[in-house]
């Protein structure tokens, strides 16, 4: 069979042009069609040497060839990372036992549709902050835009997203030169400092001012102590959780069990909670706990008849059968109605905690809610931070963009995320809703898994498909 036509310059141009036009249609930015003459010149007319760093028709120095290969690789991998998939490494145990620390995931951008970059000027493959400096420029800022994907975020999907609360971070002062170590949650710092100020004021002066007064003072203190950095959406930290609630759902947590629209969430095999394990006084052999994936620091407890382990329901039943184990009970952090200031919406008017939360309706795009000073804590961050409005309260009235409002219509969809390690996950119970423009993609495959604690590669997890229903 004669395949010489494959080398024909007009055939190669036609294939390249077709693929480029399909990409432009997907991108929905038809200004890029002006790139077609460039493609024609590359394949047909060859008037301009677009790879100006190397000579045409001559043998180039091997360093130039290496440079050419490097440029191609950087451009190709950058485009793949933006539009197709990216790597994500599980850094914390918040998704155990479904996903483990050290799992390296292939995250599909096309599952929900890739986002075009908000800040396209950046050094590729480098963290957002390096040696105390940003590795990206905000000279060009693009609005949120998501290309067509294969589906939408569904309830119980495992999702990778930008961490909403990392829009503002507190860094160690620049003269300390330890940016990599001193990255703190700005909002947590402000709340903690405000709470300490309020407690001190009560003890020393027997008074208590409105909490907002202490927060305003705490902000000033934090700004003196740290370098405060704001980040665009696509430069915020990456998190991975399970989406337990989609727009329009009503989410509630009772006894650490997620309840959605009045029905308990399915208890997937990987979901684990803390259990108190009581023995007859005989220590449990740490080697007997290795099959359960329990950390050595938790397993190696001497002269103590009580242990606290994170376990799935299946593991909990197996632990009961270990020699010397007398009783296994679920662990309780909180009781219903016990207020935890670290829990969203961080208001005493909503006495929620990690184990008893809600009910809370998840906002949907186009939905309108009535606003009052009572329910404003639920929506204030959406209105100000996520949807870019100014908000002030004057004489008990709410002003959005300097206009008095009694209602608000949401511009985006929102989601409620929780980790499968229900007692050890900083999730939406702590920082609230995840906006749709923060969604990155869906993990598909574990292509590598490294167990740092026990050493070596977890071969049984290599190339394992990530299943949300297991």
Secondary structure, 3 states (H helix, E strand, C coil): CCCHHHHCHHHHHHHHHHHHHHHHHHHCCHHHHHHHHHHHHHHHHCCCCCCCCCCCCCCCCHHHHHHHHHHHHHHHHHHHHHHCEEEEECCCHHHCCCCCCCEEEEEECCCCCCECCCCCCECCCCCCEECCEECECCCCCCCCCECCCCCCCCCCCEEEEECHHHHEEEECCHHHCCCCCCEEEHHHHHHHHHHHHHHHHHHHHCCCCCHHHHHHHHHHHHHHHCEEEECCHHHCCEEEEEEEECCCCEEEEECCEEEECCEECCCCCCCEEEEEEEECCCCCCHHHHHHHCCCHHHHCCCCCCEEEEEEEHHHHHHHHCCCCEEEEEECCCCCCCCCCCCCCCCCCCCCCCCCEEEEEECCCCCCEEECCCCCHHHHHHHHHHHCCCCEEEECCEEEECCEECCEEECCCCEEEEECCECCCCCCHHHHCCEEHHHEEEEEEEEEEEECCCCCCECHHHCCEECCCCC
